[in-house]
Amino acid sequence: MSSEITRPGRLAGKIAFITGTGGGQGSAAARLFAAEGARVVGCDLDAEKSEATAAIVREAGGEMVSFAPVDLSDPDAARDWIERGVAEFGGIDILYNNASLPKFGLVGEITPEDWSFTIRNELDLVLWTTQAAWPHLVKRGGGSIVNTASGAGQRGWYGVPEASHAAAKAGVIALTRQIAADGYDHGIRANSISPGFIATPNMRASVSKGRVSFIAPKFRGRFGRPEDIGYCALYLASDESGYVTASDFVVDGGALHILKVPDELVTVEGLDQTLGEQQEADR
């Protein structure tokens, strides 16, 4: 992905709000959307990392502001973020609900606290930002909402302790379709993306600490990368997908529908190799 912004692109003139821009998929999307001409409003819980992404965008010639820390599980905080971004750039055309924060556990073991935490930080926050953006999108005459779901919301995964995560992400898929229905007469489209295993620093931390055990396929010799999700989000955010709404896009190297034996065991060493390749590509 090029770091230099040289021309108007597929999102020229659009104002895009992206959650979780401090790293991983959110940072990749912010850089990609800005490179395609969007003015970007970001947010994150981590102020330092969120501002670092904004600085990269601005250094490349793009436009981005970021607000942090923002706890999107708080409806008032979500509304404040939307209002501050609208005041900065004058409106909203795209809302990309990327941010999420799960806690993992098997069905028989997950605590009420971890269950509620995950639902708040993976499902509730999608509703709160969407509600806050809704009147602005209606006033704008429509727009695109892109929500991050997961393959976990579509299948059970043996040995993976994701009871709350699976429930929340299945909820995101269903909520997205209802958002599309409610937005139909307003020209508001809504679609979701279901990533598979994507190599990010947060995923590496989960694997290294033993919080989650993964078996994931390598497609064309590699794991998924944040930009793989970013390019799908770019399509859904752009006018190229103007006839697409209420759909879920699976981006997982075929893991959901192709049984590959043997699958690749995800290790810290393998993730370090992928993350190193990504850092080289970003230079």
C-alpha positions in Angstrom: 0.0 0.0 0.0 1.5 3.3 -1.1 2.2 5.8 1.7 2.2 8.8 -0.7 -1.0 10.5 -1.6 -0.8 12.0 -5.1 -4.3 12.2 -6.6 -8.0 12.2 -5.8 -9.3 8.7 -5.7 -12.3 6.5 -5.1 -13.4 8.4 -2.0 -12.7 11.9 -3.2 -14.9 14.4 -1.4 -16.1 11.9 1.2 -15.9 12.3 4.9 -15.1 9.0 6.6 -15.4 8.2 10.3 -13.4 5.1 11.4 -13.2 3.6 14.8 -10.2 1.9 16.3 -7.6 3.8 14.2 -4.8 3.2 16.7 -3.5 0.1 14.9 -4.3 -3.0 12.9 -7.3 -2.9 10.5 -8.3 0.6 11.7 -5.0 2.1 11.0 -4.7 0.4 7.6 -8.2 1.6 6.6 -7.5 5.2 7.7 -4.3 5.3 5.5 -6.1 3.6 2.6 -9.2 5.8 2.8 -7.1 9.0 3.0 -5.0 7.8 0.1 -8.2 7.5 -1.9 -9.2 11.1 -1.2 -11.4 10.8 2.0 -11.1 13.2 4.9 -10.8 10.9 7.9 -12.1 11.2 11.5 -10.6 8.5 13.7 -10.8 7.5 17.3 -9.3 5.0 19.7 -8.8 4.2 23.3 -5.1 4.7 22.9 -4.4 8.4 22.3 -0.7 7.9 21.3 -1.3 5.2 18.7 -4.3 7.0 17.3 -2.4 10.2 16.8 0.5 8.3 15.3 -1.9 7.0 12.5 -3.2 10.5 11.9 0.4 11.8 11.7 1.3 9.2 9.1 -1.8 10.2 7.0 -1.0 13.9 7.2 2.7 13.4 6.4 1.6 11.6 3.2 -0.6 14.6 2.2 -3.9 13.4 3.5 -6.5 14.8 5.9 -7.2 13.2 9.2 -8.1 14.2 12.7 -8.3 11.7 15.6 -9.9 11.9 19.0 -8.7 9.8 21.9 -9.3 8.3 24.3 -12.9 7.5 23.3 -14.8 4.7 25.0 -17.4 3.9 22.3 -19.3 1.6 24.7 -20.5 4.7 26.3 -23.4 6.2 24.2 -22.5 9.7 25.3 -18.9 9.3 24.3 -19.8 7.8 20.9 -22.2 10.8 20.3 -19.5 13.3 21.3 -17.0 11.7 18.9 -19.5 11.9 16.0 -20.4 15.5 16.8 -16.8 16.7 17.1 -15.9 15.1 13.8 -18.9 16.6 12.1 -17.9 20.0 13.5 -14.4 19.5 12.1 -15.3 18.5 8.6 -18.9 19.5 8.1 -20.7 16.2 7.7 -20.4 12.4 7.4 -20.6 10.1 4.4 -19.0 6.9 5.7 -19.1 5.2 9.1 -16.7 2.3 9.5 -17.3 0.6 12.8 -14.0 -1.3 13.0 -13.2 -1.1 16.7 -13.9 -4.1 19.0 -12.5 -5.4 22.3 -13.5 -9.0 23.2 -12.8 -11.2 26.2 -12.6 -14.9 25.5 -14.0 -17.9 27.3 -15.7 -21.2 26.6 -19.5 -21.5 27.1 -19.1 -23.3 30.4 -16.5 -21.0 31.8 -17.0 -17.4 30.7 -17.9 -15.1 33.5 -20.9 -12.7 33.5 -18.4 -9.8 33.6 -16.5 -10.9 30.5 -19.7 -11.7 28.7 -21.1 -8.3 29.3 -17.8 -6.6 28.6 -17.6 -8.3 25.1 -21.2 -7.5 24.2 -20.7 -3.8 25.1 -17.4 -3.5 23.3 -18.2 -5.5 20.1 -22.0 -5.1 19.6 -23.3 -2.2 21.6 -20.8 0.3 20.3 -21.9 -0.4 16.7 -25.4 0.7 17.7 -24.3 3.8 19.6 -22.0 5.2 16.8 -24.7 4.4 14.2 -27.4 6.2 16.2 -25.2 9.2 16.6 -24.3 9.4 12.9 -27.9 8.6 11.7 -29.3 12.2 11.6 -26.2 13.4 9.8 -26.4 10.7 7.2 -30.1 11.3 6.7 -29.4 15.1 6.2 -26.6 14.2 3.8 -29.1 12.2 1.7 -27.5 8.8 2.4 -24.2 7.2 3.0 -22.4 3.9 3.7 -22.0 2.1 7.0 -19.5 -0.7 7.2 -19.4 -2.9 10.3 -16.7 -5.4 11.3 -18.3 -8.8 12.1 -16.3 -12.1 12.1 -16.4 -15.6 10.8 -16.9 -16.5 14.5 -20.4 -15.1 14.1 -21.2 -17.7 11.4 -19.8 -21.0 12.7 -18.7 -22.8 15.9 -14.9 -23.3 16.1 -13.8 -26.4 18.0 -11.4 -25.6 20.8 -11.6 -21.8 20.5 -13.0 -20.0 23.6 -15.1 -17.4 21.9 -18.6 -17.8 23.3 -19.2 -14.0 23.8 -17.2 -13.0 20.7 -19.2 -15.3 18.5 -22.5 -14.1 20.0 -21.5 -10.4 19.6 -20.3 -10.8 16.0 -23.4 -12.8 15.0 -25.3 -9.8 16.5 -23.3 -7.4 14.3 -24.3 -9.3 11.2 -28.0 -9.2 12.2 -27.9 -5.6 13.3 -26.2 -4.6 10.0 -29.1 -6.0 8.0 -31.6 -4.2 10.2 -29.6 -1.0 9.8 -29.8 -1.5 6.0 -33.6 -2.0 6.3 -34.1 1.1 8.4 -31.8 3.1 6.1 -33.4 1.9 2.9 -35.6 5.0 2.3 -32.9 7.4 3.3 -30.2 6.1 0.9 -28.2 4.7 3.8 -26.4 1.4 2.9 -25.1 -1.0 5.5 -22.8 -4.0 5.0 -20.6 -6.0 7.2 -17.2 -7.6 6.8 -16.3 -11.0 8.4 -12.5 -11.3 8.7 -10.9 -14.6 9.3 -7.5 -14.8 11.0 -5.8 -11.4 10.4 -2.2 -10.9 11.6 -2.1 -7.8 13.8 -0.1 -6.9 16.9 -3.1 -7.5 19.1 -3.6 -10.9 17.6 0.1 -11.7 18.2 -0.4 -10.6 21.9 -3.4 -13.0 22.3 -1.4 -15.9 20.8 1.7 -15.2 22.8 -0.1 -15.0 26.1 -2.0 -18.2 25.4 -5.4 -16.4 25.6 -6.6 -18.0 22.3 -5.4 -21.0 20.4 -5.9 -20.8 16.6 -5.6 -23.0 13.7 -5.8 -20.9 10.5 -5.2 -21.6 6.8 -2.5 -19.9 4.9 -3.8 -18.9 1.5 -1.2 -18.3 -1.1 1.4 -18.9 1.5 0.4 -16.2 4.0 -2.0 -15.2 6.8 -4.5 -12.4 6.3 -3.2 -8.8 6.6 -5.0 -5.6 7.8 -5.0 -4.2 4.3 -7.0 -7.3 3.0 -9.8 -6.0 5.1 -9.2 -2.4 4.3 -9.6 -3.0 0.6 -12.9 -4.7 1.1 -14.0 -1.8 3.3 -12.9 0.7 0.7 -15.1 -1.0 -1.9 -18.1 -0.9 0.5 -17.5 2.7 1.4 -17.2 3.9 -2.2 -19.9 4.6 -4.7 -18.7 1.5 -6.6 -20.9 -0.5 -4.2 -23.9 1.7 -4.6 -26.2 -1.3 -5.3 -24.9 -3.3 -2.4 -26.6 -3.3 1.0 -27.5 -5.8 3.8 -24.7 -8.1 2.8 -21.8 -9.7 4.7 -18.4 -10.1 3.0 -16.2 -12.9 4.3 -12.5 -12.2 3.9 -10.7 -15.2 5.4 -8.6 -16.9 2.7 -11.4 -19.5 2.3 -11.4 -20.7 5.9 -15.1 -20.6 6.3 -16.0 -22.7 3.3 -12.9 -24.7 2.5 -11.7 -27.6 4.7 -7.9 -27.6 4.3 -6.0 -30.4 6.0 -3.6 -29.9 7.6 -4.4 -26.4 8.6 -1.6 -24.1 9.7 -1.0 -23.8 13.5 -0.7 -20.1 14.3 2.5 -19.5 16.3 4.3 -16.4 17.6 7.1 -17.1 15.2 4.8 -17.2 12.2 3.1 -14.0 13.3 6.4 -12.3 13.8 7.4 -13.1 10.3 4.2 -11.8 8.9 4.3 -8.6 11.0 7.9 -8.0 9.9 6.9 -8.3 6.2 4.1 -5.8 6.8 6.5 -3.3 8.4 8.9 -3.6 5.5 6.0 -3.0 3.1 4.9 0.1 4.9 8.3 1.7 4.7 
